[in-house]
Amino acid sequence: MIKYIVLLGTFVASLAVAAPQDNPLITGSALFGDYLGSFKVHHYGDGGANSTQYSYGTIAVVPGTSRLFITGGATTGTSPVQFRSIAEFAIPTTLGADSVPANLPNATITQGFVDIITKNSTGNPQYIDAIYGLTTSDAGELFAQCATTYDAAIDNTHTTLVVRDPSDIANSTVSGFYEVTGAARTTTYASRVPAEWQSTLGGDLLFGNGNGMSISARLSIGPSLYTTSASDFAGSSGVISSTEWQSYTVLHNLADSTYGQQSPVYNGSYNPWDAYNNVGLNSNFTVTNGLWTLGSNAFGGFIIPGTRTFVVIGYQYMNTSGGFYKETQDDGYLCPGPCAREAGDAIPYYWLFDLADTITATNPYDPVPYEYGAIPLHYTDYPGLGNYTPPWTGYVIRGVSYDEVAEKLYISIADGTTGTGPGYPVVEVYSLTAVGTPPVTSRPKWGTKLIQSVSTVGD
């Protein structure tokens, strides 16, 4: 009996050691250091919604398989243009590394495009016009996070559709719209929560947003993290409660103590938050606001099993030229909103957050990343990025999916074959089997890294 108690005590102690917030952190070099190759997703179809031409390239990979879901191109005859369809492709068995992206191996279509926004069970009374985030659940259903690209009234609440049988999209029930609490701040990325984090975070699905659309007041001005449970989506529609772990606003944006967190957004002069990277412009970019500006956009967010790192991937402009609002860029383009001063000033970017900080933060806007910077992708030249009038998307990261079974990271680059329309997505693939070796155990303190030199992983 005594021996049993001793063993039980040892077992309980081991459980305490195995708490997910005790997992190691990872580094950017572990994320992006093992490049496997790339493929394109070139399917012309009708050149519109039944095509990957001009597609945002929002993706979801079914874990442990070669099945890839991707959003289609612009729906013709609508104003504004809409991105409402989803198809399935088979990832090529052999990846490529040709310097010409149009020569990469092509994914094969296995299910044609279906407009799930008009197919859903409750209609579209809020005029949702685009699919921004995709993920499969542990049960295999396909979740689509959707939004209205320009919600000036900030009154849209519809966020989510669920394709019940993704193996037969055309004949599947599409449930929704559901209204996840957090609204637009849950819509530009989606992923599964690792099993060891589900109890702590209170759900098996992760939704989030970090800018990426118009009307900043409705968005998260820094990468958000909301969790909910797939089982809550059992009905045909309704309000779904989520837990807000991380979220930022215009008044409480992702910034450190150097600039504070109280500022008007659209102000070309120095703000308490350096929204346009004026510190870089003023110093000839010997130092720069590399943390988060109005040119920062997040389109992927996920947690890697066995770590306590929340990974966010997207792109960032205003890095080497600064920014402004509704002014003319160096190539003569008049920006419709915040823009870099130079049209080509943009880079793929990542932010890594420590979940041990996130779950203990006093406020959802307190967490700051322990590491962030440029990603050395292979097919992102970003020419003319500022010219983003739809449907041209221009070499930006619009889709991210992590396959935790195969331990592969997929990063989708819109218009990757050309950079300007008409283009097709290119997907880069990375192996994460070496993540956490050696584990990272230290991190900079809050507020120490806002002003930094922008560097590339591996430099």
Rosetta blueprint (number, residue, H / E / L):
1 M L
2 I H
3 K H
4 Y H
5 I H
6 V H
7 L H
8 L H
9 G H
10 T H
11 F H
12 V H
13 A H
14 S H
15 L H
16 A H
17 V H
18 A L
19 A L
20 P H
21 Q H
22 D H
23 N L
24 P L
25 L E
26 I L
27 T L
28 G H
29 S H
30 A H
31 L H
32 F H
33 G L
34 D L
35 Y E
36 L E
37 G E
38 S E
39 F E
40 K E
41 V L
42 H L
43 H L
44 Y L
45 G L
46 D L
47 G L
48 G L
49 A L
50 N L
51 S L
52 T L
53 Q L
54 Y L
55 S L
56 Y L
57 G L
58 T L
59 I E
60 A E
61 V E
62 V L
63 P L
64 G L
65 T L
66 S L
67 R E
68 L E
69 F E
70 I E
71 T E
72 G L
73 G L
74 A L
75 T E
76 T L
77 G L
78 T L
79 S L
80 P L
81 V L
82 Q E
83 F E
84 R L
85 S E
86 I E
87 A E
88 E E
89 F E
90 A E
91 I L
92 P L
93 T L
94 T L
95 L L
96 G E
97 A L
98 D L
99 S L
100 V L
101 P H
102 A H
103 N H
104 L L
105 P L
106 N E
107 A L
108 T E
109 I E
110 T E
111 Q E
112 G E
113 F E
114 V E
115 D E
116 I H
117 I H
118 T H
119 K H
120 N L
121 S L
122 T L
123 G L
124 N L
125 P L
126 Q L
127 Y L
128 I L
129 D L
130 A E
131 I E
132 Y E
133 G E
134 L E
135 T E
136 T E
137 S L
138 D L
139 A L
140 G L
141 E L
142 L E
143 F E
144 A E
145 Q E
146 C E
147 A E
148 T L
149 T L
150 Y L
151 D L
152 A L
153 A L
154 I L
155 D L
156 N L
157 T L
158 H L
159 T L
160 T E
161 L E
162 V E
163 V E
164 R L
165 D L
166 P H
167 S H
168 D H
169 I H
170 A H
171 N H
172 S L
173 T L
174 V E
175 S E
176 G E
177 F E
178 Y E
179 E E
180 V E
181 T L
182 G L
183 A H
184 A H
185 R H
186 T H
187 T E
188 T L
189 Y E
190 A E
191 S E
192 R E
193 V L
194 P L
195 A H
196 E H
197 W H
198 Q H
199 S H
200 T H
201 L H
202 G L
203 G L
204 D L
205 L E
206 L E
207 F E
208 G E
209 N L
210 G E
211 N L
212 G L
213 M L
214 S L
215 I L
216 S H
217 A H
218 R H
219 L L
220 S L
221 I L
222 G L
223 P L
224 S L
225 L E
226 Y E
227 T E
228 T E
229 S L
230 A H
231 S H
232 D H
233 F H
234 A L
235 G L
236 S L
237 S L
238 G E
239 V E
240 I E
241 S L
242 S L
243 T E
244 E E
245 W E
246 Q E
247 S L
248 Y L
249 T L
250 V L
251 L L
252 H L
253 N L
254 L L
255 A L
256 D L
257 S L
258 T L
259 Y L
260 G L
261 Q L
262 Q L
263 S L
264 P L
265 V L
266 Y L
267 N L
268 G L
269 S L
270 Y L
271 N L
272 P L
273 W L
274 D L
275 A L
276 Y L
277 N L
278 N H
279 V H
280 G H
281 L H
282 N H
283 S L
284 N L
285 F L
286 T L
287 V L
288 T E
289 N E
290 G L
291 L L
292 W L
293 T L
294 L L
295 G L
296 S E
297 N E
298 A E
299 F E
300 G E
301 G E
302 F E
303 I E
304 I L
305 P L
306 G L
307 T L
308 R L
309 T E
310 F E
311 V E
312 V E
313 I E
314 G E
315 Y E
316 Q E
317 Y E
318 M L
319 N L
320 T L
321 S L
322 G L
323 G E
324 F E
325 Y E
326 K L
327 E L
328 T E
329 Q L
330 D L
331 D L
332 G L
333 Y L
334 L E
335 C L
336 P L
337 G L
338 P E
339 C E
340 A E
341 R L
342 E L
343 A L
344 G L
345 D L
346 A E
347 I E
348 P E
349 Y E
350 Y E
351 W E
352 L E
353 F E
354 D E
355 L H
356 A H
357 D H
358 T H
359 I L
360 T L
361 A L
362 T L
363 N L
364 P L
365 Y L
366 D L
367 P L
368 V L
369 P L
370 Y L
371 E E
372 Y E
373 G E
374 A E
375 I L
376 P L
377 L L
378 H L
379 Y L
380 T L
381 D L
382 Y L
383 P L
384 G L
385 L L
386 G L
387 N L
388 Y L
389 T L
390 P L
391 P L
392 W L
393 T L
394 G L
395 Y L
396 V L
397 I E
398 R E
399 G E
400 V E
401 S E
402 Y E
403 D E
404 E L
405 V L
406 A L
407 E L
408 K E
409 L E
410 Y E
411 I E
412 S E
413 I E
414 A L
415 D L
416 G L
417 T L
418 T L
419 G L
420 T L
421 G L
422 P L
423 G L
424 Y L
425 P L
426 V E
427 V E
428 E E
429 V E
430 Y E
431 S E
432 L L
433 T L
434 A L
435 V L
436 G L
437 T L
438 P L
439 P L
440 V E
441 T L
442 S L
443 R L
444 P L
445 K L
446 W L
447 G L
448 T L
449 K L
450 L L
451 I E
452 Q E
453 S L
454 V L
455 S L
456 T E
457 V L
458 G L
459 D L
